[in-house]
Amino acid sequence: MPKDASAILVGCGCPLRSMGWYHATQLLDERVPLVKLTAIVEPFYMVEELGKKFDVVGYNSFHSWKKTVEESHGVKFYSSIDQLPPQDEEEHRLGIISARTSDNPKLFDGCINAGCKTIFLEKPGAPTVTELEKMRDAAKTASCKVFMGFNKNVSSYLERTRNYASNESNDVKSKYDVTFLHNNAYKSTKSELAECFERNAEGMLKNMAIHELAILVTYYGVSVDTIALVEADKDFSSCKTLKGPSCNEDFTDFDKLKFKITTKDGVEVNVAADRCGGDDSVGIITNSLTGEELARYAMPDEDTIANIPTLEAKHNGAMPYFFTQDPDYLELKIRVAQYCSDGIDPQGVASIDVAIETLKVAEYLTPLLQKQLLP
């Protein structure tokens, strides 16, 4: 029987706030078969001169949680990947990278040097296409398989939306608009949005809405080469410039955005994102001639919503989107862990090549949409 993979989480971040922490939580709760969390590399809060200086509250929260995890689960903590012990001969190391995008290329190289045979890389993977391509090439040289954290690619709401539109498209008398809407639950205040803009400095299209772009690349044939037209919805959208609270530098980004892409093949699809719109993601199908809404499929679905109070009680104060997307984050890791065991490519899980094309689309769209929306 194959030995469970050993997971190395790189970029845990602050408990209750960071996605890395939630990845750790799902692993520690033994919800992911065939893998065991053995080590956490945290380059910020494990370095006192950084974490304590720039975020004392987060620093204290992290170290309190770290003590509990060490005592309860025996997980080892490090400030650098270089500090990891040598790999066992039969060990299958799974690197889970959930750090700031700007740090990912260096951390990715570190995981490969540490002997990771599989890497789960959170979106968008890297700040630029060039860096992500270099990471792909390095992984190929090292025979390391890379999967991306595009959790919506395995979500039920996506499948139900696509199935409805596909079935209804046989009606030649009607034309259907499909919109993929992504909401987050930030407060609509200048201070909270400024912190959001600074922490997600790569911008909405490379961070929050990258999931929807991955859907378009994977299922709708969208690429930079196939895009014929991009139209921003100016009534819905908002683009702002705010000063980051830590660095006091200006960040220009969207707090709300909606646009339609038309491909050269005539495929039309809409993407919408709202930083302060709530906790859900929705697939919406409307009649393009009348505007009548025909179907709406949400993430979370009914089963997920029913489980949210249980998760909230266990992780009181955590970011709401952790709970609404809990089954999909979990399903991605389960499929990747299964790959570590049997070597069979997991269905629906995006490759790094999909991520590269998605990032190309994000880089193409950002200045184009800003130009349409800024004064």
Stockholm file with secondary structure:
# STOCKHOLM 1.0

chainA/1-375         MPKDASAILVGCGCPLRSMGWYHATQLLDERVPLVKLTAIVEPFYMVEELGKKFDVVGYNSFHSWKKTVEESHGVKFYSSIDQLPPQDEEEHRLGIISARTSDNPKLFDGCINAGCKTIFLEKPGAPTVTELEKMRDAAKTASCKVFMGFNKNVSSYLERTRNYASNESNDVKSKYDVTFLHNNAYKSTKSELAECFERNAEGMLKNMAIHELAILVTYYGVSVDTIALVEADKDFSSCKTLKGPSCNEDFTDFDKLKFKITTKDGVEVNVAADRCGGDDSVGIITNSLTGEELARYAMPDEDTIANIPTLEAKHNGAMPYFFTQDPDYLELKIRVAQYCSDGIDPQGVASIDVAIETLKVAEYLTPLLQKQLLP
#=GR chainA/1-375 SS CCCCEEEEEECCCSTTTCHHHHHHHHHHTTCSTTEEEEEEECTTTTSHHHHHHHCHHHHHHHHHHHHHHHHHHCCEEESSGGGSCCCCTTCCEEEEECSCGGGHHHHHHHHHHTTEEEEEECTTCSSSHHHHHHHHHHHHHTTCEEEECCGGGGCHHHHHHHHHHHHHTTCTTCCEEEEEEEECBCCSSHHHHHHHHHHTTTCGGGTTTHHHHHHHHHHSCCCTTTEEEEEECTTTCEEEEEECTTTCCEEEEEEEEEEEEEETTCCEEEEEEETBSCSCEEEEEEETTTCCEEEEEEESCHHHHHHHHHHHHHTTTCCHHHHHTHHHHHHHHHHHHHHHHHCCCCTTCCBHHHHHHHHHHHHHHHHHHHHHHCC
#=GC SS_cons         CCCCEEEEEECCCSTTTCHHHHHHHHHHTTCSTTEEEEEEECTTTTSHHHHHHHCHHHHHHHHHHHHHHHHHHCCEEESSGGGSCCCCTTCCEEEEECSCGGGHHHHHHHHHHTTEEEEEECTTCSSSHHHHHHHHHHHHHTTCEEEECCGGGGCHHHHHHHHHHHHHTTCTTCCEEEEEEEECBCCSSHHHHHHHHHHTTTCGGGTTTHHHHHHHHHHSCCCTTTEEEEEECTTTCEEEEEECTTTCCEEEEEEEEEEEEEETTCCEEEEEEETBSCSCEEEEEEETTTCCEEEEEEESCHHHHHHHHHHHHHTTTCCHHHHHTHHHHHHHHHHHHHHHHHCCCCTTCCBHHHHHHHHHHHHHHHHHHHHHHCC
//
